[in-house]
């Protein structure tokens, strides 16, 4: 049987101090057309970082669905629309042109009506806007086809909050990534500092806990693990250790030859 893409004798190693970790040791595996991997979890669990690395390793398209909702939230704010007002947001949606683009390094860029807003949507205040618009059924319906089309036309690693339960319930592998609220807040706090954004850690933690509550309690497509998802807690794991755990899940799910 001919497969869409085959990998033979793949090796991938990470160095942690004096310890060499083998994420892939002479692995052989294949991917059939239309197969995809999804990563789900709360804000700050490490979905985007891990998914980007995994997609790069597999030469898949990385899709950060949270960035799409952030872009809608930013558009509403700029238009003066209340992100919780269904009527106001619905009236705005037909005027929006939201596009995903990829730079030379393979990084996802978000375009809003032709403007690159990739950096702006990462501001803390936009995170809360995204949580509000994502609770609206009209917004989720508006973006659903875009997300499914990407999965139908590419081999993808997709991260988000309802990917495994609503967007792609038939995904070949579903990973639910989690970490403690304090750990996730520390990660987000460091990310903001690296970007030159000063915000007290207490505020970052409070905003994250509020978003957790909003995401898990909304009536439409709340954040939750699919019944067949693989749970991975990254609280005490480094990035390389998290990737190793995901690679192990891939080997188990798809019967990949090789060892960690």
C-alpha positions as CSV (number, residue, x, y, z in Angstrom):
1,X,0.0,0.0,0.0
2,X,1.4,3.4,-1.0
3,X,1.2,6.0,1.8
4,X,1.0,9.8,1.6
5,X,4.4,10.2,3.3
6,X,6.8,7.7,4.8
7,X,9.7,8.2,7.2
8,X,12.5,5.7,7.6
9,X,15.1,5.4,10.3
10,X,14.2,8.7,11.9
11,X,16.4,9.9,14.8
12,X,15.8,12.9,17.0
13,X,17.8,13.7,20.2
14,X,17.8,16.5,22.8
15,X,20.5,17.4,25.2
16,X,19.6,18.3,28.8
17,X,22.8,19.0,30.7
18,X,24.8,15.9,30.5
19,X,21.8,13.7,29.7
20,X,21.0,12.8,26.1
21,X,17.3,12.2,25.5
22,X,16.1,10.1,22.5
23,X,12.7,11.4,21.4
24,X,13.0,9.2,18.3
25,X,15.5,6.4,17.9
26,X,15.5,4.8,14.4
27,X,11.8,5.1,14.0
28,X,9.9,4.1,10.9
29,X,6.4,5.4,10.4
30,X,4.0,6.7,7.8
31,X,1.1,9.1,7.4
32,X,-1.9,8.6,5.2
33,X,-3.5,11.5,3.4
34,X,-6.1,13.2,5.6
35,X,-4.5,12.1,8.9
36,X,-3.9,14.7,11.6
37,X,-2.9,15.2,15.2
38,X,-4.6,17.6,17.5
39,X,-3.5,19.1,20.9
40,X,-6.1,20.4,23.3
41,X,-5.6,22.1,26.7
42,X,-6.1,25.2,28.8
43,X,-4.3,28.5,28.2
44,X,-0.5,28.3,29.0
45,X,-0.3,24.5,29.1
46,X,2.3,24.6,26.3
47,X,0.1,23.7,23.4
48,X,1.5,26.2,20.9
49,X,5.2,25.7,21.7
50,X,4.9,21.9,21.7
51,X,2.7,21.8,18.6
52,X,5.0,24.1,16.6
53,X,8.0,21.9,17.4
54,X,6.1,18.7,16.6
55,X,4.8,20.0,13.3
56,X,8.3,21.2,12.4
57,X,9.8,17.7,13.1
58,X,7.1,16.0,11.1
59,X,7.0,18.6,8.3
60,X,3.2,19.1,9.0
61,X,1.3,22.4,8.9
62,X,0.9,23.9,12.4
63,X,-2.5,25.5,13.1
64,X,-3.0,27.6,16.2
65,X,-6.7,28.0,16.3
66,X,-6.6,30.2,19.4
67,X,-4.8,32.8,17.3
68,X,-7.9,32.9,15.0
69,X,-10.2,33.7,17.9
70,X,-7.8,36.3,19.2
71,X,-8.0,38.0,15.8
72,X,-11.8,38.1,15.9
73,X,-11.6,39.6,19.4
74,X,-9.2,42.2,18.3
75,X,-11.4,43.1,15.3
76,X,-14.4,43.5,17.6
77,X,-12.5,45.8,20.0
78,X,-11.3,48.0,17.1
79,X,-14.8,48.2,15.8
80,X,-16.2,49.2,19.2
81,X,-18.3,46.0,19.4
82,X,-19.0,44.3,22.7
83,X,-17.4,40.9,22.5
84,X,-20.2,39.4,24.5
85,X,-23.0,40.9,22.3
86,X,-24.1,38.3,19.8
87,X,-25.9,40.7,17.6
88,X,-23.1,43.2,17.4
89,X,-20.4,40.6,16.7
90,X,-22.6,38.8,14.1
91,X,-23.0,42.1,12.2
92,X,-19.3,42.5,12.1
93,X,-18.3,39.0,10.9
94,X,-19.1,39.4,7.2
95,X,-16.8,42.4,7.0
96,X,-13.8,40.4,8.4
97,X,-11.1,38.9,6.2
98,X,-9.1,36.6,8.4
99,X,-6.2,34.8,6.8
100,X,-3.4,32.4,8.0
101,X,0.0,32.9,6.4
102,X,3.4,31.3,7.1
103,X,6.7,33.1,7.1
104,X,10.1,31.7,5.8
105,X,10.6,29.9,9.2
106,X,7.2,28.2,9.0
107,X,5.7,30.4,11.7
108,X,2.0,31.1,11.6
109,X,1.1,34.7,11.0
110,X,-2.4,36.1,11.4
111,X,-3.7,38.7,8.9
112,X,-6.8,40.8,9.7
113,X,-8.1,42.6,6.6
114,X,-4.6,42.4,5.1
115,X,-2.8,43.6,8.3
116,X,-0.4,41.3,10.1
117,X,-1.7,41.4,13.7
118,X,0.4,38.4,14.9
119,X,2.1,40.3,17.7
120,X,-0.9,42.5,18.7
121,X,-3.1,39.5,19.4
122,X,-0.7,38.2,22.0
123,X,-1.3,41.1,24.3
124,X,-2.9,40.1,27.7
125,X,-6.0,42.1,27.1
126,X,-6.7,40.4,23.8
127,X,-6.6,37.0,25.5
128,X,-9.8,37.9,27.5
129,X,-11.5,39.2,24.3
130,X,-10.8,35.9,22.6
131,X,-12.4,34.0,25.5
132,X,-15.5,36.1,25.2
133,X,-16.0,35.9,21.4
134,X,-15.2,32.1,21.5
135,X,-18.3,31.6,23.7
136,X,-20.6,32.9,20.9
137,X,-22.1,30.2,18.7
138,X,-22.1,32.5,15.7
139,X,-18.3,33.0,15.9
140,X,-17.6,29.3,16.3
141,X,-19.8,28.5,13.3
142,X,-18.2,31.2,11.3
143,X,-14.7,29.7,11.9
144,X,-15.6,26.0,11.9
145,X,-15.3,25.5,8.1
146,X,-12.0,27.3,8.0
147,X,-10.5,25.0,10.6
148,X,-11.9,21.8,9.0
149,X,-10.7,22.9,5.5
150,X,-7.2,23.2,6.8
151,X,-7.3,19.7,8.1
152,X,-8.9,18.3,4.9
153,X,-6.3,19.8,2.6
154,X,-3.1,19.4,4.7
155,X,-1.4,17.1,7.1
156,X,-1.7,19.2,10.3
157,X,-0.9,19.5,14.0
158,X,-3.7,21.6,15.3
159,X,-4.0,23.1,18.8
160,X,-7.1,24.6,20.4
161,X,-9.7,24.0,23.1
162,X,-12.5,22.1,21.3
163,X,-10.6,20.5,18.4
164,X,-11.0,17.0,19.6
165,X,-14.7,17.3,20.7
166,X,-16.2,19.6,18.0
167,X,-13.9,20.6,15.1
168,X,-12.1,17.3,14.4
169,X,-13.8,14.6,16.5
170,X,-12.4,11.8,14.2
171,X,-8.7,12.9,14.6
172,X,-6.3,10.0,14.6
173,X,-4.6,11.2,17.8
174,X,-6.0,13.6,20.4
175,X,-3.7,14.9,23.1
176,X,-5.1,16.8,26.1
177,X,-2.2,18.9,27.5
178,X,-2.5,20.3,31.0
179,X,-0.4,21.9,33.8
180,X,-1.2,23.6,37.1
181,X,-2.5,27.2,37.0
182,X,0.6,28.4,38.8
183,X,2.9,26.7,36.4
184,X,1.0,28.1,33.3
185,X,1.0,31.6,34.8
186,X,4.8,31.5,35.3
187,X,5.3,30.5,31.7
188,X,3.0,33.3,30.4
189,X,4.7,35.8,32.8
190,X,8.1,34.9,31.3
191,X,6.8,35.1,27.8
192,X,5.5,38.6,28.4
193,X,8.8,39.7,30.0
194,X,10.7,38.4,27.0
195,X,8.5,40.6,24.8
196,X,9.1,43.6,27.0
197,X,5.5,43.6,28.4
198,X,5.4,44.4,32.1
199,X,2.5,42.9,34.0
200,X,2.5,41.7,37.6
201,X,2.5,37.9,38.1
202,X,-0.6,38.1,40.3
203,X,-2.5,39.8,37.4
204,X,-1.3,37.1,34.9
205,X,-2.5,34.3,37.3
206,X,-5.8,36.0,37.9
207,X,-6.5,36.5,34.2
208,X,-5.5,32.9,33.4
209,X,-7.8,31.5,36.1
210,X,-10.6,33.7,34.8
211,X,-10.1,32.4,31.3
212,X,-10.0,28.8,32.6
213,X,-13.4,29.4,34.2
214,X,-14.8,31.0,31.1
215,X,-13.5,28.3,28.8
216,X,-14.7,25.4,30.9
217,X,-18.1,26.9,31.7
218,X,-19.3,28.3,28.4
219,X,-22.5,26.8,27.0
220,X,-21.1,26.2,23.5
221,X,-18.0,24.0,22.9
222,X,-16.5,24.2,26.4
223,X,-12.9,23.2,27.0
224,X,-12.8,19.5,27.9
225,X,-10.9,16.4,27.0
226,X,-12.4,14.0,24.5
227,X,-13.1,10.6,25.9
228,X,-10.3,9.0,23.8
229,X,-7.7,11.7,24.4
230,X,-4.3,11.0,25.8
231,X,-3.7,13.1,28.9
232,X,-0.2,14.6,29.4
233,X,0.5,16.9,32.4
234,X,3.5,19.2,31.6
235,X,3.7,20.9,35.0
236,X,7.0,19.2,35.9
237,X,8.3,18.5,32.3
238,X,10.7,20.5,30.2
239,X,9.8,21.2,26.6
240,X,12.0,18.3,25.4
241,X,10.4,16.0,27.9
242,X,7.0,17.1,26.8
243,X,7.9,16.4,23.2
244,X,9.2,13.0,24.2
245,X,5.9,12.2,25.9
246,X,3.9,13.2,22.8
247,X,6.2,11.1,20.6
248,X,5.5,8.1,22.8
249,X,1.8,8.7,22.4
250,X,2.3,8.8,18.6
251,X,4.2,5.6,18.7
252,X,1.6,3.9,20.8
253,X,-1.4,5.2,18.8
254,X,0.0,4.5,15.3
255,X,2.1,1.4,16.1
256,X,5.3,3.2,15.1
257,X,8.4,1.1,15.0
258,X,11.4,2.2,17.1
259,X,11.9,3.3,20.7
260,X,12.2,6.4,22.8
